[in-house]
Structure formats: structure tokens, C-alpha cells
Amino acid sequence: MEPGNQTGMSYFFLMRLTHDLTMEPLIFGLFLFTYLVTILGNLLIIVTVISDSHLQTPMYLFLSKLSFTDICLSTTTVPNMLKNIYTQDQSISYTGCLTQACFVLNFAVLESCVLAAMAYDRYAAICHPLNYTVIMNQHFCGILILLSLVISIANSLLQCLMVLRLSFCTNVALPLFFCELAQVIKLACSDTLINYILIYLATFIFGGIPVSGIIFSYTRIVSSVLKISTLRGRYKAFSTCGSHFLVVSLFYGAAVGVYVCSAITVSPQITTVSYMMYTVLPQMLNPFIYSLRNRDMKKALGKITTKLSCLL
């Protein structure tokens, strides 16, 4: 069959999470609960950082941006999946699929950049404590956030605009519960060499550079902490970056899991589970990691809880 142009194709079809209809209400409830926890948890982090004057520091500024990114990434994928389960309709329009893929890529890259900025912030705080306020000044933090936004938006727009040149056959079934750019490109009938070159180049730049920055930051942090003579001093220094290290491990660990599963398995179910671990789990757990391990966040959350209880 001759491949058709993309403008003549109206829909993609997403994979069902289960073919057992009796399991769908359970899956719907599970993901609805996960989504609500993600939204409420990250919103609470944002509100806490904004409302508490003691948290108006670069570390918590980046944390609020991370929470905002987590909300956006979850909202890009989970509500549409819930709609598909509820309506028993796995179709998504061509425009909707490409838009979703663009936003997923945008927020994934943005999260990677924000995590790298947070790692640099911890490096400056631990390795250069006397010059921390000079290094991480308000102007520089604003530049880091703006640069992260520009990079993520420019990359996602370029990648998705390049998909518009592709033609697709009648086989438009995606092996995922959301539209992911690489999976969409796999369905194309036309030449995808340029698209894959762009994907690998973007992965190397926007994945490799932030990871390299994080590794460099933590290498210097560990080196500086080991020079501290007292055990209490070492513990205090490590505790300031423990939450960030857990979040980084969770995010990039899930990303590596997606890559490994995609490379070594042809099972759509395993691939879907790996993508869930990447796009759902870290975003839900990040607020708990920071609120449970960070003393300042605990105090600020306690103040907000007290105020809310008094109002009620």
C-alpha cells in the first residue's frame, strides 16, 4: 500500500493498558489517585516556597520550578490516558498527538536542565560557601531559568516541526499510552534519517551536558566534603544535597530504564511500564522526597498546615 501524506491521516491509536475490562476501573482509579497526588504535592511545594520568606533562596526557587515542570509533564500525559480509559476510545488526533509529543519532550528537557541548575547551586553552596550569594545571585538564577526554557522550547519545536515532513502508512498504532516523538517517527513510511540524527544529537546535547554538569558538581561536592574534619560537618554538608541526589537518581534512573527496555525488548507491556516509571513516578515522589528530607520544608509546611487548620 502506498504511504499517505500526514495531512490525510486523522488519528493515531494508543495502546490499551490492559485488555481485561474488569481491570480498567482499578487502573483508572490508580492513575487518577497518582495524578491528584502529583498535582497537590507539587502545588503545595510551590505555595510553600512562595509564601515563606525563609525559602526565598536559589535552592527553593529552582525547587518550585521543578515542581511546576513536574505538574506540566504529568498533565501532558495522564489526563488524556484517563479520558481514553473512561471513553474506551484509544484514538488521538494527528494534531493532538504531535502536540502532546512536543510538550512531553519540552518538559522532559526542561526538567533535566532544572536538575542540572540545582546541582550547580548545591556545588556553589558547599564548595564556595563564602561566595555563594555572589555566585548564585538573583540575576544569574533568572538567566539559568530563562536559558532552560529557551533551550527546551527551541528543541521541542524543531523536533516536532521536522515530523511534519514525514508521511505515515495506515499502521498508526503507537505501543504507548501517550505520544512520544521517537515512537511516532517509527511509524513513518518516508525517510526518517534526519529525524533520528536530530533526536540523537539532541539527546547527546540536552541529556549529556546536564548529566555531565551534575556529575562534575557532585564530584567536587564529595571532594570538598571529604576534606571536612568532623563527622557532624560531613553529615550536614551531605544532607543539604541528599534530596536533590535522590531526585536526580530517580529521574535519570527511570530514563535509563526506558532506553534499556526499548533496546532489549519488543514487549509493548514492558516498554509501557518503563515509560510510566519515567513520566509518572518521579513527578509524584519528588514532593515527598523534598518535604520529608528537608528540615526547612518541614517547618514551612507545618506553618501552612497550622494556618489552614485555623481557617477551617
N, C-alpha and C positions, 0 to 999 in steps of 0.2 A: 504494500500500500504506500502511496506517495505521501511524504510528510506534508502536513498542512502548516500554513503560516500561523504564528502565535495569535494574530488578531482574529483568526477564525475559530479559535478554541476558547470556550467559555469557562470551563471548570477543570479543576484538579480534584482528585478524590484522596482523602486522607485515610490512613489505616485505622480500623477499629481497635480499641484497646483489648477487647475481648469479643469472642463470638458467642459467648454464653449470656443470653439475655437476662438471666436471673442474677448475674454478677454486675450488670451495668448500674443498678441503683447504688450498690455498695461503692463502686468505683467513682460514681458521680459524687456521692457524699464525701468520700475520702479526699477527692481533689478540691471540692468546694471548701471543705474544712481547711485544707492546706493553703488554699488561696487566701481565705479570710485571715488566717493566722499570719501569713506573709504580709498582707496589706496592713493589718492592725499593728503588728510588731514593728514594721519599718516606719509606719506613720508615727508611732509612739517615740521611736528614736529621733525622728525629725523634730517633732514637737518639743521633746525634752531638750534637744540641743538649742533650739531657737529660744525657748523660754527661760533657760538657766544661764545667767550671766557668767557663771564659773566655767561653762563649757564653750565659751566663745574663743576657742583656740584652734589653730590649724588642724590638729588631730581630729577634733569633733566636727569641724567644718567638712573635712573630707568624709568623715563617717556619715554625715547627713546626706552628702552627695551619693555615697554608696547605697544608702537606704533608698533614696529616690530612684536610682538606677535599678535596684532590685524590684521595686514596685513596678516600674515600667516594663522590665523584662518579663515578669510573671504575667502582667496584664496583657502583654502581646500574645501570649500562647494559651494560657489556661482558660480564660472566658470562652474563647472560640471552641476549645475542646469540650467544655461543659455544654455549650449550645449544641454541638454535634451529637453528644450523648443523649441529651434531652429530646431533640427533634428526630433522632435516628437518621440523620442526614449527614453523610461524611463529605459532602461536596463543599468546595470553596472556590469562589470565582478566580479567574486568572489574575485580575487586578488585585483582589484581596490577598491571594497567595503571595504575589510578588511584593505587596506592601508589607505583609507580615514578615516575610523573609528579610526585607530591608531593615525593619525595626529590630528584629532579633539580632541581626548582625551588628547594627548600630549600638545597641545597648550592651552586647557582649564585649565589643571592643572598648566601649566607654568604661565598663566595669574593670577591664584589665588595666586601663590607663589610671583609673582612680586608685586601684590597689597598688600600682607602682608609685603613685604620688604619696600614698600613705606610708609605703616602705621608706621612701626618701625622708619623709617627715620624722619617722622613728630614728633613722640614721642620724639626722641633724640633732635630734633631742638627746641621743645617747652619746654620740661621738663628739659633738660640739655643743655641749650644754650652755656654755657661757655666751656663745654667739647664736643660740637657737632663735631668739626673737628677731635678730638681724637677718639671718638666713631665711627663715620662714615668715617673712613679713606679709602683710595683707595684700600688697601689690603682687608679690611673687605667687602667692597661693591663688589669686584671681587669674593670673596668667596660666598656671597649671590647669585649672579647671576649664578655662576657655579653650586652651590648646587641646585638651582631651575631647571636648565637644566638637571642635572643628575637625579633628582627625577622624573621629568615629563617624560623623555625618558625611564627610567627604568620601571616606572609604565605602560606606554602605551605598551611597548614591551611585558611585562609579560602578561598583559590582552589580547593582541591580539594573542600571541602565544598559550594561553590557548584555544582560539576559534578554532585553527587548529585541536584540538582533537575532535571537535563536528561533528556530521552528520546532514544533513539537508534533509527535505522532499521536495516534489515538490512545496509546498506552500512557495515561496521565495519572496513574495511581502512585501516590507517594507512600513509602514504607514508614511514615512517622505520623504522629498526632498533630503536627504543625508543619508549616512550610519552612524548610531550611534550604539555603541557597544551593549548596553542593548537591543535595538530593534532587532539587528541581532541575539543575543542569544535567544530571544523569539521564533525565527523560527526554532530552533534546535529540532531534534527528539530525540537525545540522552540525557543522564543525564547532567543537567546544574548546579547542586548544587555547585560544586567547583567554577564555573564561577561567580555565584551570591555571594558566600561568598567573593571572591576576589573583586568584584565590591563594595559590602557594606563596606568591610574593607578599600579599597582604598578611598571611599567616606568619611568615618569617619576620616581617617588619613590626606588625602590631601585636604579635604574640611573643616573638623572640626578644625584642627590645625591652618591653616591660618586664618579662621574666628575667632577663639579664640584669636589669636595674634592681629588681628585688633580690636576686642572688648576691649582687655586689653589696647592696645595703646590709643584708644580713651577715655577710662575711665580715664586713667592717664592724658591725654591731657585736658579733661574737668575739672578734679580736679585741675590741675595746672592753667588753665585759670581763673577759678573762684576765685583764690587767688589774681589775679591781681586787684589792687585797682581802676584803671581808666577804664572808658568805652572804650576809644580810644585804650588802651593797649589790652583789651579783644578782640575788633574787629580785631585788627591787628593780634593777635595770631590765632584767628579762621579763618581769611581769608587765612592764609598760608596752611591750610589743607582743606579748603572748597571744592576745585576742586576734591581732592582725595576722599573725603567723598561722593560726588555726583557720581563719577565713581564707587566706591565700592557699593553704593546703587543700581545703575543701573545694575551692573554685577550680584550681588548676589540676587537682587530682581527678575531679569529675571530667574536665576537658580531656585529659589524657585517656581516661576510661572510654570516652566517646570515640577518640581516634583509634584506640586499640580494638574496640569492638567492631568498628566499621571496617577495619583492615583484616581481621582474622575470622569474622563470622558473616554468614549470609542469612542468619536468622533475623527476621524483622522484629520479633518479640524482644530479643536480646538488645538489638540496636535501639529500640524504643525505650527500654528500661535505662540504658546508658544515657540517652538524651534527657530522660526525666531527671536523672541524678544531676545533670548539668544545668537544666533550665528551671527546676522546681525546688530541689532540696537545699542548695546553698542559700537561695534567696529567703527561704523560710527560717533557716537556722542562724543566719548572720545576726539578727537582733538578739537572739538568746545568748549567743557567744559573747557579744559585747556587753549586754546588760548583766550577765551572771559573773563575768570575769573582771569587770571594770568597777573599781570602788566609786569613782566619781559618778558613773552612770547609775549605780545602785542608789546613791544618795539623791541624785536628781529625780530618778523615777519614784523614789519614796516620797519626795516633796509633792510631785504631781499627783500621786495616789492619795496622799493626805488631803490635798486641795479638792480633788474630785469627790472624796468621801464626805467632806464637809458640805459641798454644794448639794450632794444628794441627801 
